[in-house]
Amino acid sequence: MYTDLKTQKHRNTMAALIMGVIAGVLAAFAERADAMATGGQATPLGYINTYTWILVSAALFGFAGAIITTEIQAIIGLITMSNPLSWLWPIINLVFAITVGAIALGFTRFRPETKISIKLLVMSGACAVLNIPMVYVVMVMVLGLPYIAYLVALPMYIVLQLIPSTLLAYMLVRALKRSKVLS
């Protein structure tokens, strides 16, 4: 029993690493497209990619999985400098991953029978709330944009979190579970 549990933890860690690499490769393209379109002032495609994979990894692998996936992705972005803000993403993404990972851990411990759709909605909702201070940090404090730019952009990032990221995460989790690739 202990060996099976240990083996499963190793598999989960490896799968989270692989997801981080996949997310990092996708982010390299998404963030370059964002940089070309906005000059690095907004990152909608990179944002959707990152938070989709955080949700998927947390839903499938829990607390550690969320952190592993998002940090591998952020490090790949940092190494490839896929966006002018690549230096900031390991820190920002870690805050989101810890939050989502803690929620996933709570579901695992206290409500393991909860449907995946509910888990993803709760985790995504927490990310949307966390956007309020984090978008401010990035836009006003780091980029030096006026406060009005933050107020205009904040609804966009909240909507990106709640709709495309959550829907994509749900579709990916369902597809991965049905495929039995992770069994």
HELIX and SHEET records of a PDB file:
HELIX    1   1 TYR A    2  THR A   38  1                                  37    
HELIX    2   2 PRO A   44  THR A   80  1                                  37    
HELIX    3   3 TRP A   89  PHE A  110  1                                  22    
HELIX    4   4 ILE A  116  TYR A  136  1                                  21    
HELIX    5   5 VAL A  137  VAL A  142  3                                   6    
HELIX    6   6 TYR A  147  LEU A  160  1                                  14    
HELIX    7   7 GLN A  161  SER A  165  3                                   5    
HELIX    8   8 THR A  166  SER A  179  1                                  14    
END                                                                             
